[in-house]
């Protein structure tokens, strides 16, 4: 039996240029690694975009790819982090069959996973949810009995966990991610 490969998050800050994006995606594609997710969005500064890849591969392969990306023209920064040390979220829109006798049960399931109802029709609902990939998978399994009619998932976005100093003052990744709640303190 083979063990599953670890997941890595590769975040690349690029100049907002189609040629730089094409070269970066070309490097990922040529490496022939298992890409679990790929997303692109604006960066924190104007003129910068963030390409986020979640890859399932070994340490040496992802480090080689990171080094190759760092040498590329148009790349400003490359961060390679194990997915276990990141806060990762996905966004999804889900169209679900909403039969009147089971509508309350469907709404309870949506509320359990903090999904919002975007559109309500006579026979279906459109739900919106942002969650970690495992939670999103659990929601989809919970919605199967109702009938998932359509699904659109965005690629994962991820940030490294906050660095906490250890006794010597060196930064160490937080072992337990902090979770924000809507309950006032």
N, C-alpha and C positions, 0 to 999 in steps of 0.2 A: 504494500500500500504506500502511495506517495503522499507526502504532506502537502497541503495547499501552499502556494507561494505567498509571501507577505505582500501587503498592499503598500504602495508608496504614493505620496502626493508630490507632484512636481509642479511648482508655480514658477512661471516665467513672465517677467515684466519686459514687454517689448515696446519699441517705438510704434506709434499708431500708423503703421504702413503695411499695405497688403503684401508687399514683397517679403518683409520680415516675418509676417505671419505664415506665409507660404513656406518659407525656408524652415521655420520652427516645426511646423506640422510635418514637413518632409522628413526631418530628422527623426521624429517620433515614429512615423510610418516605416521608414527604412530599417529601424531597429527591430521591427517585427515583434514587438512586445504586446502582451495582452492588455489592451486599453479598456478599463472598466468604465471610464467616463472622461469626457473632454468638454471643457466649457471655456468661453471667451467673454470678457466683459471689460468695461472701462476700468482703468486703474485709479489710484488715489490722486494722481496728478493729470493735468490736461496733456494730451498727446501721448499718453501711456496706456497700454491695454495689458490685462492679465490673462494669460493662458493657463488654465489649471487642468492637469492630467492626473487621473488616478490609474495607476498601473499595478498589475500583479506580476512581479518578477523578482529575481534575486538581487541582492545588494550590489554586486559588481556591475550588473547590466544597467541598473538605474544610475549608478555613479558615472559610468562611461557615457551614458546619454546626457547626463547633467554637464559633464565636462565638455562634450561636443557642443551643447547649446551655449555654454559660456563663451566659446570661441567665435560664435556666429555674430556677424554684423547686424546691428539693430537690437541685440539683446542687452538689456540694462542690468538685469539681475536674475539669477536662477536659485531657487530654494528646493532642496530635496529633503523630504521629511517622511518618516514612517506614518502611515495613516492613523495608527494607534496614538500618535502624539499630536493629532490635529482635531479641530472641531470641524466636522464635515456635515453639510446640509445639501439636500436636493429639493427642488420645487416640482410639484406635479399638479396637473389638472385632470380630474377623473369624472367621466360621465357615467352615472349609475342609474339603473332602472329603479324607479321609485313607485312601486305598487302601493295603493292607498292603505291596504291592511297592514303593511309592514313599514309604513313611513316613519312612525315613531321609533321603531327599532333601528332604522337606518340613520336617523338623526342622532340617536344616542351613540351609535358606533362612530359617527363623524365627530361628535363632541368629545368622545373618549380620546381620539387622536388629534384633537384641536384643529380639525378641518373646517373650513368655512364654506357655506353654501353661496356660490356665485350666481347661479341661475336655477330657477325652479320652473319646470314645465309640467304638463299634466301627467306624463309617464316617466319623467327622468329628472335627475338633479345633476348639476355640475359642481363638484367639490374642488376646493383649492387647499393644498397642504404644503407646508415646508417642514421637513424633518430629516433626521439622519437616515441614511440608506436602510439600515435594518428596521427602523420604525416604519418607514414607508412601505417596506415589504410586508410587515405585519398588517398594516392598514389594508393593503391590496388583498391579502388573504382573508381578512375580516369582511371585505366587501364582496367577495366571490359569491356567497349565497344570494345576494341581491341582484347580481348580474352587472358586471362592469362592461359597459358598451364601448367606451373609448378611453384611451389613456395617453397623456403626453407628459413625459418626464424631462426636466432640464438636467444638464450635466451637474455633477457635484461641484460645489465651491467649498474651499477649505482654508482655514487659517491655523497656524501652529498654536498649540496651547500656550498660555502665558508662562514665562520663565520665572521661577521662584528661586531666590538665592539659597544655597545650602549653608552649612556651618562655616565653610571657608570663604563664602561670598561668591562662589562660582554659580552661574545660573544652571538650574535643573528644571526640566519640564515638570509641570504639575501632574501628579499621579491621578488625581480625580478632577475631571473637568467641572468647572463651576456652571450651575444651571440657573438661568434667570427665570423668575416666576412673576406672575402678575399680582401676587399677594403682597400688599405693603408690609414693610417691617415694623 
